[in-house]
Amino acid sequence: MYSGSQNSQNQTSSVFILVGLFGETKHALLLYTVTFIFFLMALAGNALLIILVHLEPHLHTPMYFFISQLSLMDLMYISVTVPKMLVGQVTGDHTISPSGCGIQIFFYLTLAGAEFLLLSAMAYDRYAAICRPLHYPLLMNQRVCVCLVSGCWFIGMVDGFVVTPIAMNFPFCHSRKILSFFCEAPALLKLSYSDISLYKMIMYLCCVLMVLIPIAVISSSYALILHLIHRMSSSESHRKAFATCSSHMIAVLLFFGATIYTYMLPDSYRTAEQDMMVSAFYTIITPVLNPLIYSLRNKDVTGALRSRMQSGLSLRKGVKRKA
């Protein structure tokens, strides 16, 4: 009897506890309901973009291939973190096992790293389309696009494989209460009572490679694009160039700004509550906004969606007539 009780205590102390996004606030139920709606919007919006790009022949271009990959990353991004939080709120079980925590950290780092690189590839694609239009079919052919996307996924996975074991192998305090709604490495390592300088050094190195290098590529691409736009005499050319780039620039600012805050700003400038809100922004809000940014502001996507809806209505009318 004593042995079973001791094993139960050991098992309980081995799990982590997620405090949730809204804690014990008065309107927690309403806020979690809104989060669930955002989750469904992100799933529907990103899945719809992926399907449209796959089905519509005129969307089979490098830009839309990259957008479909961004939607896939966002789809996985929000699916790794939000369902666990929502299920925990419904069941009252806010614990997560060490293996579950490690899986969340791995996928989170993999997807974040891959998205950084993908956004830089998308910036290069816009540079090639606007500044090198005659060479664009050669610079961004299908093989190049597949290699770029494969490289993004591969380097993102390397980032996850390097950082996750280091983060999970530190000794942790007995409390094990993570001040976040999912297992995020910075929040997790605040529970460690040992020296985490090795982790910080590797994390800063990864940030230099995974954040600063893409920022340099994106900045250079858009500096060249803006320089070319400035030299254009036609206002119509100005408008088309800005319309092509503005959606991507918004996505870059949203994602990179929040990530730099979390991973590169010193701890003394942040609180746990601020960290959680910023994490919620680029984990929940950004996957909702990206499909809206790339669809509502894009005539090709809205036209493809309208065409598919009309063909679906025509097919339904034809079935009813036969019946």
URCORVEN-V196566 format. One record per residue. RES is the residue in one small letter. SS is DSSP state (@ for helix, = for strand, . for the rest). PHI is phi in whole degrees, -180 to 180 (none if undefined). Layout:
RES/SS/PHI
RES/SS/PHI
This chain:
m/./none
y/@/-65
s/@/-63
g/@/-64
s/@/-64
q/@/-66
n/@/-63
s/@/-63
q/@/-66
n/@/-64
q/@/-66
t/@/-65
s/@/-74
s/@/-85
v/./-91
f/=/-103
i/=/-118
l/=/-93
v/./-75
g/./88
l/./-81
f/./-116
g/./60
e/./-107
t/./-65
k/./-63
h/./-105
a/@/-59
l/@/-62
l/@/-64
l/@/-66
y/@/-70
t/@/-65
v/@/-63
t/@/-61
f/@/-62
i/@/-63
f/@/-60
f/@/-61
l/@/-65
m/@/-64
a/@/-65
l/@/-61
a/@/-66
g/@/-64
n/@/-71
a/@/-63
l/@/-64
l/@/-63
i/@/-62
i/@/-66
l/@/-62
v/@/-63
h/@/-72
l/@/-89
e/./-88
p/@/-60
h/@/-76
l/@/-98
h/./-84
t/./-125
p/@/-55
m/@/-60
y/@/-76
f/@/-63
f/@/-66
i/@/-63
s/@/-65
q/@/-69
l/@/-63
s/@/-65
l/@/-62
m/@/-64
d/@/-64
l/@/-61
m/@/-70
y/@/-54
i/@/-73
s/@/-73
v/@/-75
t/@/-111
v/@/-71
p/@/-56
k/@/-60
m/@/-65
l/@/-68
v/@/-63
g/@/-62
q/@/-68
v/@/-73
t/@/-86
g/./83
d/./-98
h/./-100
t/=/-84
i/=/-144
s/./-72
p/@/-57
s/@/-67
g/@/-64
c/@/-64
g/@/-63
i/@/-64
q/@/-62
i/@/-63
f/@/-61
f/@/-66
y/@/-62
l/@/-67
t/@/-61
l/@/-70
a/@/-65
g/@/-62
a/@/-65
e/@/-71
f/@/-54
l/@/-69
l/@/-65
l/@/-64
s/@/-71
a/@/-64
m/@/-67
a/@/-66
y/@/-63
d/@/-61
r/@/-66
y/@/-61
a/@/-65
a/@/-69
i/@/-92
c/@/-92
r/./-130
p/./-62
l/./-70
h/./-95
y/@/-58
p/@/-59
l/@/-84
l/@/-68
m/./-124
n/./-75
q/@/-60
r/@/-64
v/@/-63
c/@/-62
v/@/-64
c/@/-64
l/@/-63
v/@/-66
s/@/-61
g/@/-64
c/@/-60
w/@/-64
f/@/-65
i/@/-67
g/@/-61
m/@/-66
v/@/-60
d/@/-58
g/@/-64
f/@/-68
v/@/-78
v/@/-81
t/@/-60
p/@/-60
i/@/-64
a/@/-65
m/@/-83
n/./-94
f/./-77
p/./-74
f/=/-117
c/./-68
h/./-68
s/./-62
r/./59
k/=/-96
i/=/-86
l/./-81
s/./-164
f/./-98
f/./-154
c/./-77
e/./-116
a/@/-53
p/@/-59
a/@/-69
l/@/-63
l/@/-75
k/./-70
l/./-86
s/=/-82
y/./-100
s/./-103
d/./-74
i/./-108
s/@/-64
l/@/-62
y/@/-60
k/@/-62
m/@/-65
i/@/-67
m/@/-64
y/@/-65
l/@/-64
c/@/-64
c/@/-65
v/@/-62
l/@/-75
m/@/-93
v/@/-118
l/@/-69
i/@/-65
p/@/-59
i/@/-62
a/@/-63
v/@/-65
i/@/-65
s/@/-62
s/@/-64
s/@/-61
y/@/-75
a/@/-64
l/@/-67
i/@/-65
l/@/-64
h/@/-63
l/@/-68
i/@/-61
h/@/-61
r/@/-83
m/./-73
s/./-91
s/./-84
s/@/-68
e/@/-66
s/@/-65
h/@/-57
r/@/-63
k/@/-65
a/@/-65
f/@/-67
a/@/-63
t/@/-67
c/@/-97
s/@/-62
s/@/-60
h/@/-66
m/@/-65
i/@/-63
a/@/-62
v/@/-63
l/@/-62
l/@/-62
f/@/-76
f/@/-69
g/@/-60
a/@/-67
t/@/-71
i/@/-62
y/@/-59
t/@/-74
y/@/-104
m/@/-121
l/./-79
p/./-58
d/@/-59
s/@/-66
y/@/-95
r/./-133
t/./-115
a/@/-63
e/@/-67
q/@/-64
d/@/-58
m/@/-66
m/@/-66
v/@/-67
s/@/-61
a/@/-64
f/@/-63
y/@/-89
t/@/-96
i/@/-111
i/@/-73
t/@/-60
p/@/-62
v/@/-77
l/@/-75
n/@/-56
p/@/-62
l/@/-67
i/@/-63
y/@/-89
s/@/-112
l/@/-65
r/./-94
n/./-128
k/@/-68
d/@/-64
v/@/-71
t/@/-64
g/@/-66
a/@/-66
l/@/-66
r/@/-63
s/@/-63
r/@/-66
m/@/-66
q/@/-66
s/@/-66
g/@/-67
l/@/-66
s/@/-63
l/@/-64
r/@/-66
k/@/-64
g/@/-64
v/@/-65
k/@/-65
r/@/-64
k/@/-66
a/./-69
